[in-house]
Amino acid sequence: MRILGYLGYNQMSWDFGMSLQHTNNLSAVREMVNRVDEQFGLVLVADRMGESLVLLANYLCWELSDVLVLRVNTQNI
């Protein structure tokens, strides 16, 4: 999302509908987190995909092998 050069700061809060002027308001952030917590049973974070997949496997009562991921375009050293 790029509006007036904005990209990255509190990007997930923006994705969940929080306006830019509220991103530094602690009570507004807590309210947004509570709303997301009520609406979603589990939120996966792309930047932390490994940990998110472990949580997904646990949430679905699956084995870790059920969410095995092969990394693409990475160098194996």
N, C-alpha and C positions, 0 to 999 in steps of 0.2 A: 504494500500500500504506500503510495507516494503522493502526499499532499503537501505542497509548499516545501518540498525537500525532506519531509518527515519519513523516516524509515528506521525501524529497529527499536527505538526506545519504548519499552512496555508494549511491544508488538502484540503479544497474546491478549492483553487487556483491550487493546484496540479491536482485535479480532472478535472479542466477545461483546463489543458494542460500547465500550467506555470511551467518552470523548477525551480529547487531548487535555483539556483544562482540568479534568478530574484525576489525571494519572498521579498527581502528587498529593491528593486528598486521601488520607489514610482511611477515614470512615467510608468514603465512596468505594475505595478498593476493597475493603472488607465486605461491603454490601454486594459488590460484583462477585467476589469469590463465593459468598454464601448462595447467591442466585445460581451460579454455575454448579455448585455442589448439589443443589436441589434438582437441577435439570439433568445432570449427567451422572451416571454411575461411575464412570471412569473416563479420564481425559488423558490421551496419549500425547506426549510432547515429542515432536520430530527431532529436536536437537538432542534429546535424550532417548533415542529409539530403543537402545538395548535395554535400559531400565524399564521403559514403557512396555516392551514386549514381555518382560518378566511379570510385570503387574497384570497385563492382559491374560497371560496364561493362568496366573493365580485366580483372577476374577472369574474366568470361564471354567475353572477346575480342569485345566488341560496340563499335559506334560510340557516341559520346556521344549522338547523336540517338536511339538506341534506348532511352535511359532519360530522355528529355526529360520534364520535369514542369511542369505548369501550376499555378501557385499559386492556391489558392482563397481567397476572402475576404481578399484583400490589396488595398491601394490602390496603383494605378499612378500615380506622380507623374513 
